[in-house]
Structures are given as structure tokens and as C-alpha cells.
Amino acid sequence: ESKKFSHGVIYADIDVEKLTALRRKNNNFTSISDTDIEYVSFDMPKRETPLAREFSRQPFMPSEKSCADSNCEDILTMQALGLATRMQNAHVKDLVLGVSGGLDSTLALIVSIKALDILKLDHSHLHCVSMPCFGTTNRTKSNAEKLSVAYGAQFKMVDITQSVRQHFADIDHNESDHDTTYENSQARLRTMVLMDISNKLGALVVGTGGLSELALGWATYNGDHMSMYSVNGNVPKTLVRELTAYVAASEMEKGNTKLAEALYDILGTPVSPELLPADGEGKIAQK
């Protein structure tokens, strides 16, 4: 087995005769026909059987902290290497990322920074864009900026409220009707902003959606499900949280208090697409 994340050819001597001998002994390689199987009939009453087994909320991580930390570092490195390789192959040095102050875009930001480090590029090559609209709260908007600045990325805020309202007028949609059109118009406009900024910069748009969202279809078609490279596409939501918590703890140990505090606050924020207006207290209503 080669060293993790290394490239090259592995040479090995293979004992074919030994493999042949093992196959003769291993019953898994013998074929069984239906005539060799004995069938035994039985009957029993049907009843509800409660599960006696407990299921972990974090099934992808070992319980031992040292192993969990090692796994987290490996996963983050794999994500970053994939993005770095795509950047090299596309001859691109800049990345564009929509940051919301939520978990998915936070992990995508962390991975993007790690990819730039692998390529020995300055963090200013990451262009973070916050696009507040009807449902954006001050908490998430503030955390998006804090996180971007703390990592040394470029930060830009594009308020899309008026653009969305113009779009509603163009298609004759009532803003008070908070239906699918109301929500998806915001998500699609955000993607257009990111794509057009990437065209200006000759950059790649980094996707943020995780495996859980993609598997459930919990994304806007032609909206946030689109990107030029999705770094979280194979990472389920519980693991997104684990990875972010690992980075937060690591940054706190390094003495990067402001960065760690922003990460912990994001971890404590309710999961939301923030496409519906906030409640009367300005807090997230859509959870």
C-alpha cells in the first residue's frame, strides 16, 4: 500500500501459486446450487419489535479522540487535494465561494484555504461573497465576514434584495407569497452572482452542498446545486459538523481565538437555508 496522498507506481512480488492454493481452501469460491440447500418452513405471529440497538449520530467517526482527529485531518486533506488538483488542471489560481455563515460554506472555506496552502498560494486568492436577502440574519452575515477576514481571504458583500425584487416584478410574482418561487429566486440569483464574478476573475466557483443535501435533493436546481467543483459532495451533514468542530478546536489550541469563536458560533447556529424572513426578534425562522 502506498503512502497516503502520494503519487507514483508501486512495485510488488506476487506469489500466484500461493494465491491458487488459498483459493482451493477458501469455501467462498465454491459454487452452491439450489439442490444443495435444505429449506425449513416455520411460522410465527407478527408483532412490533422495538430496536434494541442504539445508532450513533456520528457514524462516520471513531469514538477515540486521537483516531477521530486523525480521520478529520485525512478527510480535509483529501478534500483539499481534490480541489488543488482541479485548480492545477484548469490552470486557475483563484476561487470564488458564496459564504452564508452556515456549516456547509464554512467547511468549503476551510478546504479552499487548505487547497491554496497546498499550492503555496496566498489566501487572498479566495474570494468570499456574502449575498444577504430576505431571510439573512445579522448573526450569519457577521460570522461569514469574520470567518473570511480571519482566514485572510478577500470578502465582498453583494446585497441581492433589490435584484430579487426586480426579478419578482419581471415575472409578476407577489413578494408576500413565500412559495417555492420566492425561495428559489434568491438561490438562483446567488449562483448567477458567483458565476459572473468567477468569469471576471477567471476563477472556479467552489460548491458547498454536502452529501445529505444532494442525496435528498435539498438544493435549488440551477441554483446552489451548481458549481465548478464541489468539495463537500461526498461529506454527509453529521461529518460536516465533526470536521468543523475539529478545526475549531485546532484553531483554539493554536491561539487563534477570534477564528475559533466564529467557528464555534457557526456550529451553534440552527441549520437553515435562510430563504424565508426572520422572526420578530430577527432570528432564524426557517430551520
Helices and strands as residue ranges (DSSP letters): H 16-25, G 27-29, G 34-36, H 65-89, E 95-98, H 103-118, G 123-125, E 126-130, H 138-150, E 154-157, H 161-171, H 180-201, E 204-207, H 211-216, E 229-230, H 237-253, H 257-267
